Amino acid sequence: MNEKHQYNEASFCGTLPIHYINSIQPQGILVIADVENLNVLQLSENASKLFGNTAAELVGISLSNIFNIASFDYLDDNRRNFKIALPVYLTSAEGRRLASIIHEKDGALYIELEHPDYFENSGSDINYFFQDVQHLMSVINNCNSVNEVAAVAAREIKALSGFDKVMIYSFDDEWVGTVIAEEMKEGMDSYMGLRFPSTDIPKIARDLYLKNPYRIIPDRNYQPVKLIPETNPITHKPADLSDCKFRGVMGVHLEYLKNMNVVASMSTRIIHKEKLWGLIACHHTTAKFLSFNQCAFFEFISNIVSAKIASLLYREAIRKEEMLLSHYQDIVSMLQSSSDINEAFDDIKDQLLLVLQADGVAIYRDEKLFINGITPNEEEVMQLIDWLAGKNLNSTTQYQALSYHYDEAKHFADTGSGLLVLPVQPYERNYVLAFRPEAVKKVSWGGDPANVLTFEPNSTKYHPRNSFDIWKEVVRYTAEPWGKEEMDIAEKLRIALIEFTLKKLTEELK
C-alpha cells in the first residue's frame, strides 16, 4: 500500500461518522420532534407518502397534525419516558395504524415508522415468532459448550428466519473476528474458520452494537432518503442517528456487501460482560425486508445466545479458578512448612508448573538458578534475566511473543516463545519465570488482511477489498497466551512469594 494511504483502524476506519450520515433507508419514515413542544424539527423526505404534505411543509408543525388525538396524547403524556427505544403502535391523522419505535436523544423524540409500501398490516404479527423463540431457547439451553451453542444457533436461526446464510463470529482481544459456526444454502462461499480483520467492523460500528441489538440492511441497492432540513434547526447540527433502526449505510459498507455477493444483511450482537463478544451475521442473496416485530425475534436471539454463552464461559472460568487455586494452596502449604528460602523455592518447582500452566519454569534467587521442565538453557535464561533487570517490572507480566520484545528469544522459540514474569524482588534480580513453547499456527483469513482497503490513484477515495478468497498466514514465535484466571493466580502467587521472602529475611535478621 502507498505510504500516503497507510492507515489503521483507530485513525481511519474507526472514525467514520456513520451515525451522522443524514439519511435513512427507504423502508422507514423518520420524524424528529422537539421534546418540549412536540413540533417537527426534521423528517425524512418520504414522509409525504404517509402524511400528504411535502417534508418541507411538515417541518415546524405539531405532531397533533400528523397523528390522531389518541396517539398524540400518548406521545404528550410519555414524552420523557423514551430514554430507551420503545415499540409503539401509532395512528396517523388519516387513521392508518403504524408500527413505530421511539427514543429520546438530546432533547428530541425520534419516531421511526414502518413505511406502508414495505410493510402491509405489520401491526398484526406481534406474536409472530413467539413459538420460534421458545423452541430456540429450548435447544440452546441444552448445549454444553460455546462451539455447540454457535453451531445450534446458526442452524436454528437459518431455519427460522429464512436467511440464505447465518454465521457466528467471535472476537479476540484485538477485535479480529473468527467464524466459529456457519449454515448456508448450496452454492454460497463458505467462511467457516476464517478470520476477518478488525477494520471490517471498526470501533465506531462495534460501539453502536452496545446500544443496538441488531443492524439490518434489507437491500444494499437502496436509494438513500435524506432528512429535511439537513441539520437540526435548534442545535444546527446533523441528527445523531446512532440509535435509529433505519439509519443509512456508508457507501464503503454497501460495496463490501456487494463484493461478498450479499444483497441483504442482518447482524445481531452477542454480549459478554458488557462487551461485544461476537456477532450473528445473516446474509441473503436477494432483498429481504423485516418488520419491527420480526426484528424483535433477533433481539430475543441476541439475549438468549448471549446469556447461554456467558453462562458457559462463567462455568469454565470458575472451574479453572478452582483448579488453579488448589495448586496455589499446595504451594502456600509447602512454603509455610519450609525453614530455608532457597530450599523452599527449589521444593515448589513442580507445583509451579501446574499453578502457572507452563511447560517450564526458572527461579533466580540469591544468584542461584533453579530450572524445571522445558526451558531455554541456563546461559539463555541468565541473559534473559539481565534484560528483565532493565525493564523495572513491578507486577506479573506476560510476553505472548517474547521475540517481538527481546530479539534473542528467536533462538529458543521452541522452549520459550511465551514468557510469564513474576518479579519477586526485581531490585535484587529475583524472579520466577514461566515458559511456553512456540505454537506455530496456520491462520486462514477471508482475504488478505494487509489490503482491507484500496485507494484510487492520487485520491482519498477508497474501496473495500473485492476478494474474500482464503489467504493463509503462518504465525511464528508466538505462544498460547496466559488467560485472565491464570494471570490473576500468578499475581496472587507473586505476592505470596514476596511475603514469604520478607518473613524469612526478617527471621534471619532476628
N, C-alpha and C positions, 0 to 999 in steps of 0.2 A: 504494500500500500504506500502511496506517495506520502512523504513525511508531512506535507501540508495538511493531509487529511487523517493523520493518526488521531485516534480518539480512544476514550474508554467510557464505560457506562456512566460513571458519575459526572463526567464533564460534558458528555454529549447526549447519548440516548436517554440518560436518566433525568434530563432537564427539559424534555419536550413538554410544552404547555398543553397537554392533552385534555385538561379539564376546562380550558378556556378556548375551546375550538369554535364557539359561537354558532354552532349548527347542531341539528338533531337528525335522526334517521326518520324517514317519512312514515313509518308505521305508527308514529306517535304525534301528538299535538301537545305543545308545552305552553302553559300560561304562567307567567311570573307576576305576582301581585304584591303590593305593599302590605305588610302585615298590620300596619297601623290603621289604614282606611279601606283596605281590600280593593284598591283601584289597580288596574292593569299597568304594570311597568314595562314588560316586554312579553312577546309571544311569538310563536313560530308562524312563518308565512302561511302555512297550510291551515291555520285556524279559520280562515274564511270558509273552508269547506264545511265546517261544523256550525259556525256562528253567523254566516251570511255576509257580514261586512268584511272589508279588507282588513288585513292585520294592522295597517297604519291607522285605520279608522277606529279600531278597537282599543288602541293604546290610550290609556288615561281614563277609560270608563270604569264603572263599578262592576264587580263580579255579579252583582244583582241583575245586571242587564244581559248576562250570558248564561246564568244558571237559574233554575226555578227557585221559588221562595224557600222551599224546604232545604234545598242544597245550600243556598246562600246562608240561611240561618245556621245550618250546621257548621259551615266554614267560619261564620262570625263568632259562634259560641266556642269553637275549638281552635281558633287561630294560634293560640300559644301552646297547643298540645301536639304539634307535629315536629318535635325535636328529632324523632326518629321517623323514617319513612313509614307511612301507614296506608294500607289499601282501603279505598273508599269507593262506593258507587254514588256518582253524582248524576243529576238530571239536568239537561240543557233547558234553556228557556222555551225551546220548541217541544220539549217532552221526550227527548232521546236519552235513554239510560246509558251511562258511560262508566266503564271501569277506569279507575284512576289510582295513582299513587301520589301522595302529597308529603312533602317535607318542608321544613322551615330552615332557612340559612341566611345569615347576615341581614335580618330584618325583612326578608321576603318569603312569600309562600311560593313553592314550586309545585305546580299542579300538572302532572303528566297524565294525558288521556289517551286511551287506545283509539286510533283512527278508525272510523266506521268502515272505510274502504278495505281495511285489512282484517278486521275482527268483527264479524257479524254475530250478534247475540252472545258476546263473550261473557256477559254477566250471568249467564245461566249455568256455567260449568265450574262453580266454586269448589265442588267436591269431586271434580273430575278425576283426580289422581289419588283420592283417599285410600282406596283399596291397594293401589300400587305401592304407596308409601308404606302401608302396613306389611305388605309382602317383602319389600326391600329391607325393612327393619328386621324382620324375622331371619332372613338368610344372612344378613351381615352380622347380626348378633351371635350367630353360630360359628363365626370364623375365629381361628386361633392364632393367626399371625397377620402382620401388616401386609405381606405379599398376597395372602389369601383374601384379605379384605379388598385389596386393589383389584384382584382378578375377578372376584364375585361382583364387585360394584360395576366394573366395566361391562361385564356380561349382562347384568340385570338392567343397567341404565340403557344400554343399546336396545335391549328388547322392549323396554317400557316406553322409551322416548321416540324410537324410530329413527334416530340419527344413524348415518352410514358408518361412522367410526366413533369410538369412545376410547380415550387414552387417559391413564392416570400418571401424572408427573409427581416426582418428589424432588425437593430442592436440597442441595448440600449447603455447607456454610458459606460458600462463595456464590450462591444463587445459581449454580449450574443445575438445570433440570434434567432428570433422567426418567425415561418412560419405563415404568415398572409393571404396567398392565395395559393390554390393548385388545379390543374387539372391533372387527370391521367386516364390511361386506367384501366379497371377492373382487379382485381387480385393483384395490387400493394399495398404495405403498405402505409397507409396514415400517414403523419406527420403534418397535419393541426393543428395549435395551439401549437405545441411542441417547446420547447426551446432547443438550442444546444450551448454548452459552447464555449467560445472564442478560446479555443485551437483547435477546429475543423478547424478554419480558422485563424492561428496565425498571429501576427502582420506583419511579413515579407511578407506573402501572401496578406494581406489586402493592404499593401503599394503598391504592384505591380498592384493592381486593379486601383490605382490612375493614373498609367501610361498606362495601357492597358485596353481597354473597355471590353474585353472578354478573357476567358481562355477555350480552347477546348481540350478535351481528347477523340478522336474518338473511341479508343479501348484500354481498360485497359490492355489487354493481349499482347500489342505490344512488339516488341523486340527493345531495345534502339539502336540508331545509334550513334556511337562515332565520335568525332571530331578528325581530323588528321591535325597536331600533337595535343597532349593533351593540350599544352599551346601555347599562342601567342609567336612566335619567337622574337618579338621585346620587349614586356613587360615581357615575361617569366611568365605570369600569366594565369590562365584559362580565357576563354572568358566569358564576362558578358552577359548572355542570358536573362536578365530580360525583355527586350523589344521584344523578339522573340516569334512569334505565335506558332512555333513548338517546343518550349523548352521542354525538357524531364521532366518527372514527378517523384517525390520522391516515393520510394517504399512504404512508410507508407501510402501515399495518395491512391495509387493503391489498397492497401489492404483494405483501408477504403471503396472505391467504391465496392470492391468485397463483403465486409460484408453487404453492402446495396443492394446487388444483382443488381448492376448497371454496365453496360459494357461501355457505352459512356456517357460523360457529357459535358455540355456547360454552363459556368457561365458568366453572364453579370452583370456589375456593375450598381448601382443606386447611383448617386452623389447628395449631397445637401450641399451647402456652402463649396465646395471644400473638402468635407469629404465623406468617404464611408458611405452612409446611409443604404444601403441594397444590396441584390443580387437577380438576377433572375437565378435560378438553373434549368437546363433542364437535365433530365435523360432518358436514353434509355437502354433497356434490351439486345440489340444486338449492334454490331459495327455500327457507323453512321459517315460517312465522309462528311465534309462540305468544299466547295471551299472557296477561299478568298472572292469571290463575295457573296456567301451565308452567310459567316460570317459577311459581311458588313451589312446584314439585322439586325443582333444582335447589331451591333454598332449603327445603327439608333434607334433600340428599346431602348437601353440604354439612348440615348439623349432624346427621346420622353417621356419615363416614368420619367426620372429624372426631365425634365423641368416641367411636369404636377404636380408631387409631390411637387417640390419646390414652384410652384405657389400656390398650395392649402395650404401648410404649412405657406407660407408668408401671405396669406389672413387671415388664422386663427390667426397668431401672431399679425397682425395689429388690428383685431377685439378685441382681448384680451387686447392689449395695450391701445386701445381707451377706453374700459370699465374700466380698472384699473386706467387710467389717470383721468377719470371722478370722480371716488371715491376719488382719491388723491386730486383733486382740491376742492372737497367738504370739505375735512379736512383742507386744507390750508385756505379756506374762514372762517371756524369756528375758527381757531387759530387767524387769523387776527382780528376777532371781539371780542376776549376774552381779558379780563384785568388781569386775575389771572392764573398763570401757572397750579396749581393743578386742578382748576376748568376746565381749557381747556382740560387737559388730561382725566378728568372724562367725559367731554362732547363728546369726539370723540370716545368713546368706541365702539359704534355701527358701525360707519364708518370704524373703524379699522378691524372689522370682514370682511368687504367687500373688502377693498383695499388689505388686507393681505391674503384673501381667506382662512380664518381659521375658525375652529369650536369654538375656544375660544381664548381670549386674556387676558393678565395680564400686568398691568403697575405698576412699582415700582418707586416711586419718593418721595424724601424728607421723607423717612421712612413711606410712605403711599402706600398701595397696592390697586389698582383698578382691579376688575375682571369682566369679561363679557363673556357670552357664556359657553361652555362646557370646563372646565379646571380641572386640579388637585386641591385639596383643598388648602386653604391658607397656611397651615403648609408645605405641599409638595412644593408649589411654593417658599416659603421663603428658604427652604433648597436648592432648585434648584438655586436660586439667589446666595446663599453662594458659591455654586460650580462654577457658572459662574464668580464670582468675581476673582477667581484664574486663569481664562483662558486668561485674558488680550486680550479680543476681541475688535477690533477697526473698524470692518465693519460688515455688515449684514451677519450672518452665519446661515446655516440650519443644523439640525441633522435629517435625514430621519428616522434613527433608534436610538433614543436617548439612549435606554438602552445599546447599544453597547459601549457607552462612559460613561454613568452615570448609575451605577447598580440600583440605587433606582427607576429609571424610570419604571422598570418592574411592580412596584406596582400600577402605574397609566397608564398602557398601553392603557386602554380603553378610556382615555381622552387626553393623551399626549405622544404617541409614536413618533410623529413628532414635532420638535421644531424649530421655526424661532426666532432668537435673533437679536434685534435692539439695540445695545449699544449706548444709547443717551449720558449719562455721566458715563461711566463704573467706573471711579475713585471715583465717588460718589454712586456707586451701583444703578444707574438709568437705567432701561431697559424697553423696550417694548418687550413682549414675545407673540408669536402666537403659538397655539397648533393645532395639527391634531391628531385624534384618530388612533388606530391600524387598519390597513386594512389587515385582515387575508386573505392570498391568498393560493389557492391550485394550485401549479405550476406543469405542466407536462413537463418532459424532454424526449428527444429522447435518452434514455439510461441513466445510472447512471453518472451524471457529475463528481462524485468523482473518476471514474475509466475510464478516457478517454484513457489511455494507459496502457498496460500490459507488464511488463518486463519479459524476460526469466530468469530463476533461475541463479544467480551468473553471470549475463551478463548485458551489457549495451544495448543489442539488445531489441527492443521494438516493440509492435504491437498495432494498434488501437483497440478500443473496438469492439467486434464482435456481440453485441446486441444493437438494437435500439428500443427495447421494451419500452413502456411508463413507465417512472419512476417518481412517484409522490412525491412531497415535499410540506409540509405546511410551509409557511413563516410567522413567528410571530414577534411581537414587531417592526413592520415596518409600516410607514405611507406613503401615497401618497406624492411624493416629490414636492417641490415648483419648478416650471419651470423657465426658463430664464426671461420671461417677468415679472413674479411675484417677482423674486429676484431683478430685475432692479428697479421696482417701490418701493419695500421695502427699498432699499438703498436710493432712491430719497426721500422717506418719512423720513428716519432716519436723513438725512442731514437737511431737513426742520424742524424737531423737535429740532435738535441741534441749528439751527439758531434762532428759536422761543424762546428757553430756554435762550440762551445767550442774546437776545434782552430784554427779560423781566427782567433778572437779572441785566442788565445794567441800565434799567429804575428804578429798585428798589434802586440801589446804588445811582443814582442821587437824 
